[in-house]
Amino acid sequence: MLENRTKAKLAAGEAAFGCFVRTAEPQLIEYVGMLGWDFLVFDAEHGSLQPREVEDLCRAIEPRDTTPMVRVTTNDAPTILRFLDTGAHGVHVPWVNSAADAERAARSVKYTPRGIRGLAGSRASEWGLREPIGEYVQRANRETLVVIQIETQDAVDAIDEYLAIDDIDVLFLGPTDLSQSLGHPGDLRHPDVLAAMDRVADAVVGSGTTLGIYAGTVDMTKEWLDRGARYFTTSLEPFLRDGMRAHLRDVRG
């Protein structure tokens, strides 16, 4: 496991910018990583990626100084274990709706004494070839990044409890799922959605935990930078959509 440069940037108070990707093609992911992202999130929740494919994607971007993250399918310790053993440097955990859920996620990511993550010679530990396994455990506990997604009203209501849990690095707003939870699917500017995001931002900014958000536009990113968020994601597909549509529009007159 290499140094988690994204975690280091966040610890220094800097902003980190990443992109969700769902393709299993290492060549494309290597290319995307070379464009300057701080991290890429391999999306196994809203994509079909499996651990074997994620392992190859980690290999593709690690030499490019891009942090490999993975959004796991569910808040389940064996699932989190399988994805972390690929060499991912951290996880996004979706649908965390209580303090107990958040604590379970943190324990699933960390080895003893903090957590319950199973230990074996895997790619994450470089199969025990580079350092004693005990030293790896300490380093992994220090370097793995835990991102808890805030996507429901229940999660918003529990935000203060989340902040009391050790080893959660980022509390991450998912505006689209949050809008659905509040009864306004897709309406990210609805007053109820904005009020819920304000509630989370007010609690998290300045707390010692990083506020993260999915921000699909430059304007939204700048807005939330000003509000104190430091961990940002977008998605690959809109860049393909916008660039290709603009090209076809221009060449067809």
C-alpha positions as CSV (number, residue, x, y, z in Angstrom):
1,M,0.0,0.0,0.0
2,L,1.4,3.3,-1.1
3,E,1.1,6.7,0.7
4,N,-2.4,8.0,0.5
5,R,-1.7,11.4,-1.0
6,T,-5.3,12.4,-1.0
7,K,-5.5,11.8,2.8
8,A,-2.4,13.9,3.2
9,K,-3.8,16.8,1.3
10,L,-7.0,16.8,3.4
11,A,-5.0,16.6,6.6
12,A,-3.1,19.7,5.4
13,G,-6.4,21.6,4.8
14,E,-6.1,21.4,1.0
15,A,-8.9,20.5,-1.4
16,A,-8.9,17.2,-3.3
17,F,-10.7,16.6,-6.5
18,G,-11.8,13.2,-7.8
19,C,-13.9,11.5,-10.4
20,F,-16.2,8.5,-10.3
21,V,-15.5,5.9,-12.9
22,R,-17.5,2.7,-13.8
23,T,-15.5,1.2,-16.6
24,A,-13.3,-1.8,-16.1
25,E,-10.8,-0.8,-18.8
26,P,-7.4,-0.2,-17.2
27,Q,-6.0,1.7,-20.2
28,L,-8.8,4.3,-20.1
29,I,-8.5,4.6,-16.3
30,E,-4.8,5.1,-16.6
31,Y,-5.4,7.9,-19.1
32,V,-8.0,9.6,-16.9
33,G,-5.6,9.3,-13.9
34,M,-2.9,11.1,-15.9
35,L,-5.1,14.1,-16.4
36,G,-4.4,15.4,-12.9
37,W,-7.1,14.1,-10.6
38,D,-6.1,13.7,-7.0
39,F,-8.2,10.5,-6.8
40,L,-10.5,8.3,-8.7
41,V,-13.4,6.4,-7.2
42,F,-14.1,3.0,-8.8
43,D,-17.9,2.8,-8.5
44,A,-19.1,-0.7,-7.6
45,E,-22.4,0.6,-6.2
46,H,-23.8,2.2,-9.4
47,G,-21.6,0.1,-11.7
48,S,-20.8,-3.5,-12.3
49,L,-17.2,-3.4,-11.1
50,Q,-16.0,-6.5,-9.3
51,P,-12.9,-6.8,-7.0
52,R,-10.8,-8.5,-9.6
53,E,-11.4,-5.6,-12.0
54,V,-10.8,-3.0,-9.3
55,E,-7.5,-4.6,-8.6
56,D,-6.4,-4.0,-12.2
57,L,-7.7,-0.4,-12.0
58,C,-5.6,0.2,-8.9
59,R,-2.5,-1.0,-10.8
60,A,-3.3,1.4,-13.6
61,I,-3.3,4.6,-11.6
62,E,-1.0,4.1,-8.6
63,P,2.1,4.9,-10.8
64,R,0.4,8.1,-11.8
65,D,0.2,9.5,-8.3
66,T,-3.6,9.2,-8.3
67,T,-5.2,7.7,-5.2
68,P,-7.4,4.7,-5.9
69,M,-10.7,4.7,-4.0
70,V,-13.7,2.4,-4.3
71,R,-17.4,2.9,-3.6
72,V,-18.4,-0.4,-2.2
73,T,-21.8,-2.0,-2.9
74,T,-23.0,-2.0,0.7
75,N,-21.9,-1.4,4.3
76,D,-20.9,-5.0,4.9
77,A,-17.6,-6.1,6.4
78,P,-16.8,-9.0,4.0
79,T,-17.6,-6.8,1.0
80,I,-15.4,-3.9,2.2
81,L,-12.6,-6.4,2.9
82,R,-12.7,-7.8,-0.6
83,F,-12.5,-4.4,-2.2
84,L,-9.8,-3.1,0.1
85,D,-7.6,-6.2,-0.5
86,T,-7.4,-5.1,-4.1
87,G,-5.1,-2.3,-3.0
88,A,-7.7,0.5,-2.9
89,H,-6.6,3.2,-0.5
90,G,-10.0,3.8,0.9
91,V,-13.7,3.4,0.5
92,H,-16.9,5.3,0.0
93,V,-19.6,3.6,2.1
94,P,-23.1,4.2,0.8
95,W,-26.4,4.3,2.7
96,V,-25.1,4.8,6.2
97,N,-28.2,5.9,8.1
98,S,-27.2,5.8,11.8
99,A,-24.3,6.2,14.1
100,A,-24.2,2.4,14.5
101,D,-23.9,2.1,10.7
102,A,-21.1,4.6,10.6
103,E,-19.2,2.8,13.4
104,R,-19.6,-0.5,11.6
105,A,-18.2,1.0,8.4
106,A,-15.1,2.4,10.2
107,R,-14.5,-0.9,12.0
108,S,-14.8,-2.8,8.7
109,V,-12.1,-0.6,7.1
110,K,-9.6,-0.7,10.0
111,Y,-7.5,-3.6,11.3
112,T,-7.1,-4.4,15.0
113,P,-7.2,-2.8,17.5
114,R,-9.6,-0.3,16.0
115,G,-11.4,-2.6,13.6
116,I,-12.3,-6.1,12.4
117,R,-10.9,-6.1,8.9
118,G,-9.6,-9.6,8.1
119,L,-5.8,-9.9,7.6
120,A,-4.1,-11.9,4.9
121,G,-1.3,-11.7,2.4
122,S,-3.0,-9.8,-0.4
123,R,-2.2,-7.2,-2.9
124,A,-3.0,-4.5,-0.4
125,S,-0.2,-5.8,1.9
126,E,2.0,-6.6,-1.1
127,W,1.6,-10.2,0.0
128,G,3.9,-9.6,2.9
129,L,6.9,-9.3,0.7
130,R,8.0,-5.7,1.4
131,E,7.5,-5.3,5.2
132,P,6.4,-7.3,8.2
133,I,2.7,-7.8,8.3
134,G,2.5,-6.0,11.7
135,E,4.0,-2.9,10.2
136,Y,1.6,-3.1,7.3
137,V,-1.3,-3.2,9.7
138,Q,-0.2,0.0,11.4
139,R,0.4,1.7,8.1
140,A,-2.9,0.7,6.6
141,N,-4.8,1.9,9.6
142,R,-3.0,5.2,9.3
143,E,-3.4,5.6,5.5
144,T,-6.9,4.2,4.6
145,L,-9.4,6.9,3.9
146,V,-13.0,6.4,5.2
147,V,-15.7,8.3,3.4
148,I,-19.2,8.0,4.8
149,Q,-22.0,9.1,2.4
150,I,-24.8,11.3,3.7
151,E,-27.8,10.4,1.5
152,T,-30.9,10.3,3.6
153,Q,-32.8,12.3,6.1
154,D,-31.8,9.8,8.8
155,A,-28.2,10.4,8.0
156,V,-28.7,14.2,8.2
157,D,-30.4,13.8,11.6
158,A,-27.5,11.7,12.9
159,I,-24.7,14.0,11.7
160,D,-23.6,15.1,15.1
161,E,-23.3,11.5,16.3
162,Y,-21.2,10.7,13.2
163,L,-18.8,13.4,14.2
164,A,-18.1,11.7,17.5
165,I,-16.9,8.5,15.7
166,D,-13.2,8.0,15.4
167,D,-11.5,7.4,12.0
168,I,-14.2,8.8,9.7
169,D,-12.2,11.1,7.4
170,V,-14.9,12.5,5.2
171,L,-18.7,13.0,5.5
172,F,-19.8,13.2,2.0
173,L,-23.1,14.7,0.7
174,G,-24.8,12.8,-2.0
175,P,-27.3,15.5,-3.2
176,T,-29.2,13.3,-5.7
177,D,-30.0,10.5,-3.3
178,L,-30.7,13.0,-0.6
179,S,-33.2,14.8,-2.8
180,Q,-35.0,11.4,-3.3
181,S,-35.0,10.7,0.4
182,L,-36.6,14.1,1.0
183,G,-39.3,13.5,-1.6
184,H,-38.0,15.7,-4.3
185,P,-36.0,13.4,-6.6
186,G,-33.5,15.3,-8.8
187,D,-34.5,18.7,-7.5
188,L,-31.2,19.7,-5.9
189,R,-32.3,23.3,-5.4
190,H,-35.5,22.5,-3.5
191,P,-35.6,24.3,-0.2
192,D,-35.8,21.0,1.8
193,V,-32.7,19.7,0.1
194,L,-30.8,22.9,0.5
195,A,-31.8,23.0,4.2
196,A,-30.6,19.4,4.8
197,M,-27.3,20.1,3.1
198,D,-26.9,23.3,5.1
199,R,-27.5,21.3,8.3
200,V,-24.7,18.9,7.4
201,A,-22.3,21.7,6.3
202,D,-22.9,23.7,9.5
203,A,-22.1,20.7,11.6
204,V,-19.1,19.3,9.7
205,V,-17.1,22.4,8.6
206,G,-14.6,23.3,11.3
207,S,-15.1,20.0,13.2
208,G,-11.9,18.3,12.2
209,T,-13.8,16.0,9.8
210,T,-13.7,16.9,6.1
211,L,-16.9,17.9,4.3
212,G,-17.2,16.2,0.9
213,I,-19.8,16.6,-1.8
214,Y,-20.6,15.3,-5.3
215,A,-20.5,18.5,-7.4
216,G,-21.2,18.0,-11.1
217,T,-20.4,21.6,-12.2
218,V,-17.7,24.1,-11.8
219,D,-20.2,26.6,-10.3
220,M,-21.3,24.0,-7.7
221,T,-17.8,23.1,-6.8
222,K,-16.8,26.8,-6.3
223,E,-19.9,27.4,-4.2
224,W,-19.0,24.5,-1.9
225,L,-15.4,25.4,-1.8
226,D,-16.5,28.7,-0.4
227,R,-18.6,26.9,2.1
228,G,-15.7,24.9,3.4
229,A,-16.0,21.6,1.6
230,R,-12.6,20.1,0.7
231,Y,-13.3,16.7,-0.9
232,F,-15.1,16.8,-4.3
233,T,-16.2,14.3,-6.9
234,T,-17.8,14.4,-10.3
235,S,-18.3,11.7,-12.9
236,L,-16.6,10.7,-16.1
237,E,-19.7,10.5,-18.3
238,P,-20.6,14.2,-18.4
239,F,-17.2,15.0,-19.8
240,L,-17.7,12.5,-22.6
241,R,-21.3,13.8,-23.2
242,D,-20.4,17.5,-23.3
243,G,-17.3,17.1,-25.3
244,M,-18.8,14.8,-27.9
245,R,-22.0,16.7,-28.3
246,A,-20.0,20.0,-28.8
247,H,-17.8,18.3,-31.4
248,L,-20.7,16.9,-33.3
249,R,-22.6,20.1,-33.1
250,D,-19.6,22.0,-34.5
251,V,-18.7,19.7,-37.3
252,R,-22.3,19.3,-38.5
253,G,-22.7,23.1,-38.5
